[in-house]
């Protein structure tokens, strides 16, 4: 998805995470697998800086987590992947958004593993087409 976003929008892809070493290690592997360069901010932001990154983003793509709600508060367009959580109840309300729900509600990350990458890219493409061009030129 990093390569798709980078090529499709021409914008840099920024990777963030908590200071948790396991999350940072995971994102390093994700970045290494991408052909496109990424901006690595994983574990390096204060909470205020993290909010500012999301507020200034053209688009946020993430799993069901706090950043979805932060993006919603700042009206940042968001593509969110939901596993077993009910996206209707816990999804964004105000920002432009595209929700991709796992086809089965299994425990933990098992649900997320069922989300098809090609489906994500197709839905992301359709979502990008609905956004004003100015949003993707920030």
C-alpha positions in Angstrom: 0.0 0.0 0.0 2.9 2.4 0.6 4.1 2.1 -3.0 0.6 2.5 -4.3 0.0 5.7 -2.2 3.4 7.1 -3.1 3.0 6.6 -6.8 -0.7 7.5 -6.9 -0.6 10.7 -4.9 3.1 11.8 -5.3 3.0 12.5 -1.6 5.4 11.2 1.0 4.2 8.3 3.2 4.8 8.9 6.9 5.0 6.0 9.3 4.3 6.5 12.9 3.9 4.3 16.0 4.1 4.4 19.7 7.5 4.1 21.4 6.9 0.4 21.7 9.9 -1.4 20.3 7.8 -4.2 18.8 5.7 -1.6 16.8 8.8 0.2 15.6 10.4 -3.1 14.5 7.3 -4.0 12.6 7.2 -0.6 10.8 10.9 -1.0 9.9 10.0 -4.3 8.2 7.1 -2.6 6.4 9.3 0.2 5.2 12.0 -2.1 4.1 9.5 -4.1 2.0 8.4 -0.9 0.2 10.1 0.3 -3.0 9.1 3.9 -2.3 10.8 6.0 0.4 9.0 6.7 3.7 9.4 9.2 6.4 10.0 7.3 9.6 8.6 9.0 12.7 7.9 5.8 14.6 8.3 6.4 18.3 9.8 9.8 17.8 6.8 12.1 18.3 5.3 13.7 21.4 1.5 13.5 21.6 1.2 17.1 20.4 3.5 16.4 17.4 1.6 13.2 16.6 -1.7 15.2 16.6 -0.1 17.9 14.3 1.1 15.2 11.8 -2.5 13.8 11.6 -4.0 17.3 11.4 -1.7 18.2 8.5 -2.0 14.9 6.6 -3.7 14.6 3.3 -5.0 11.2 4.2 -4.6 8.8 7.1 -4.6 5.0 6.5 -4.5 2.9 9.6 -6.1 0.1 11.6 -8.9 0.7 14.1 -7.1 2.7 16.7 -6.9 6.1 18.3 -5.5 7.8 15.2 -8.8 7.2 13.4 -10.6 9.3 16.0 -7.9 12.0 16.0 -8.2 12.2 12.2 -12.0 12.5 12.6 -11.5 15.3 15.1 -9.3 17.2 12.6 -11.5 16.3 9.5 -8.5 14.5 8.0 -9.7 11.9 5.4 -9.2 8.4 6.8 -9.1 4.9 5.4 -9.5 2.6 8.4 -9.3 -1.2 8.6 -11.5 -2.8 11.2 -11.2 -6.4 12.5 -13.7 -7.6 15.0 -14.7 -4.1 16.2 -18.1 -2.8 15.1 -17.1 0.1 12.7 -20.6 1.5 12.7 -20.5 2.0 16.4 -16.8 2.9 16.8 -15.8 4.4 13.4 -15.3 8.0 12.3 -18.3 10.2 12.2 -17.3 13.6 10.7 -14.3 13.3 8.4 -14.4 11.9 4.9 -13.8 8.2 5.5 -13.7 4.7 4.0 -14.1 1.7 6.3 -12.9 -1.7 5.4 -14.3 -4.3 7.7 -12.9 -7.8 8.0 -15.2 -10.4 6.4 -15.2 -12.4 9.7 -15.0 -11.3 13.3 -12.3 -13.4 14.8 -10.2 -12.7 17.9 -7.4 -10.1 17.7 -5.3 -9.8 14.6 -6.8 -12.9 13.0 -9.6 -10.7 11.6 -7.2 -8.2 10.1 -5.3 -11.0 8.4 -8.5 -11.7 6.4 -8.6 -8.3 4.8 -7.4 -8.6 1.2 -4.7 -6.2 0.2 -6.0 -5.8 -3.4 -9.4 -4.9 -1.9 -7.8 -2.3 0.2 -6.0 -0.8 -2.7 -9.2 -0.8 -4.9 -11.2 0.8 -2.1 -8.4 3.3 -1.5 -8.4 4.3 -5.1 -12.2 4.8 -5.1 -11.9 6.8 -1.9 -9.2 9.0 -3.3 -11.3 9.8 -6.3 -14.0 11.2 -4.0 -11.7 13.6 -2.3 -11.2 17.2 -3.5 -8.0 17.5 -5.5 -6.8 20.2 -3.1 -6.7 17.6 -0.3 -4.1 15.5 -2.1 -1.9 18.5 -2.9 -1.3 19.6 0.7 
